[in-house]
């Protein structure tokens, strides 16, 4: 789920009409801005037959606003630099 490097890179949004919360995805640039393509087991609302689905980025210092049932704001990076210490992604814990 998390990127392997401690950085973010912008890509053109190729989602078209799709790429909304819980829409299936396979590539990093097919989710709407503010969402990331995560493994489909990150939310019960995701289709388990798909490789991934779009889930919101979140702020670890704020109250949980994740839209999925049981989702929590979990860290994007395992050992982030201070720049990304508060960056999370909505996913099921575990």
C-alpha positions, 0 to 999 in steps of 0.5 A: 500500500504505502509508497516505497520511498519517502516522497510524493510525485505528481502525475497528470490525472487520467481518471476521467469520469472515474477515480472517485472514492472506492472506484477500482484502480490499477495505476497511480494516476487514475484516482481523483486529486486527494485520493490514492490507489491502494490495495483493494483490501483497504476498504470493504467498499472496494471490489476485492476482485480488483487490484486496487481502489481509490482511497482518500489521503488524510491528516494523522493529526486530525480526527478520523474522517475516513469514509469507509466502514472501519477505515482509519487514517494510517501512516503512508510511510513507515518511517517518514521524514518530518515533512511527511510525518502527518500524511496518512491514507484511509485504510482498514487497520492491521 
